[in-house]
Every structure is written in C-alpha cells, then in structure tokens.
Amino acid sequence: ALIQMCDQWLQDMDEGKINGVVFLDICKAFDSVNHEILLEKLKTQFGIHDIELKWFQSYLRNRKQVCSVNDQTFSARTIICGIPQGSILGPLLFLLYINDMPDILERTTPCLYADDTQISSSSHDYDTLIDNLNMDLSSIHKWLAKNKLKYHRKKNKSHVYWIYA
C-alpha cells in the first residue's frame, strides 16, 4: 500500500499537481469495536448468517478480563466491546468493521491498514485540494461517530507535497 501511495504521489507531481495526505489514527481501535455493529456488518455486508454468525457471536460475547496491579488481582469483568488483540482474527475483524468507510469518501483516495487510515487527494489548485480533504474528513468524522469510534486528534498528521517548477 505504501509503495502504491508513493507511486501515485510521484505521478501526480509529474503532472504538476499538489498532493495532500492526512494520516488518521483511530483511538483504541481494536478495543472500541462495537459487537452489535460488527455482527450486523458481517450479516449485511459479507453474507454471514446462521451457524457462522452464531460462531462469531460466541467468539465476541461473554469474554472476561482480569486486571492485576501491584500483586493485587481484581475480579473478572465482562468485556462489552472490542476484539481480541493478538489473535489471528483480530486484524481481519477490524478491517471488516471499517471496510465500508471508503464508501463515504467522494473526493479522496483511502488506504486502510490495521487501525491506521490515510486519505489523499491531488489537484492543480491548493484551495481545491484543501476543500477535498476537509469534505471527506468531515464525512469520516460522521462515519466514526456512527460506528462508535474516535480518532486521535494529536496523532493525526497532514502533509502537502509538490514540486516547484
């Protein structure tokens, strides 16, 4: 994905365009996945039904977590959201959870990898470029809220690349 992004930016710069890119980091991405939303997406977007859907329900629900601090172990608590980190299914389930995010983007090109998302756009005009990025950032903000996710404002980065002629 990184090579593809860089190739596109270089091609755009060869055409005299300005490139803008925004790197978004989702807060506690794996821990924030809403089980009900994920299960609904598995059903409606990926056609998972019946026994397979029940398997995913069983995998996600009624998980317990124990916290230990300074040799004191607290009672187990039921986890009500999130997907297991370090599991083989964790990254896949997260990507399935955010798979519909690109559908809301009208003016930028997304690149999704794990819990990081990057959107980019190019234009011959700086103001158009900024408008494109801002419009889709607004859409992403709404999508994140609808899907009960948030992004790190301080970890997000934006860059503009161009070549002087």
Stockholm file with secondary structure:
# STOCKHOLM 1.0

chainA/1-165         ALIQMCDQWLQDMDEGKINGVVFLDICKAFDSVNHEILLEKLKTQFGIHDIELKWFQSYLRNRKQVCSVNDQTFSARTIICGIPQGSILGPLLFLLYINDMPDILERTTPCLYADDTQISSSSHDYDTLIDNLNMDLSSIHKWLAKNKLKYHRKKNKSHVYWIYA
#=GR chainA/1-165 SS CHHHHHHHHHHHHHTTCEEEEEEEEBTTHHHHCCHHHHHHHHHHTTCCCHHHHHHHHHHHTTEEECCEETTEECCCEEECSCCCTTSSHHHHHHHHHHTTGGGGCSSSEEEEETTEEEEEEEESSHHHHHHHHHHHHHHHHHHHHHTTCCBCTTTCEEEEECCCC
#=GC SS_cons         CHHHHHHHHHHHHHTTCEEEEEEEEBTTHHHHCCHHHHHHHHHHTTCCCHHHHHHHHHHHTTEEECCEETTEECCCEEECSCCCTTSSHHHHHHHHHHTTGGGGCSSSEEEEETTEEEEEEEESSHHHHHHHHHHHHHHHHHHHHHTTCCBCTTTCEEEEECCCC
//
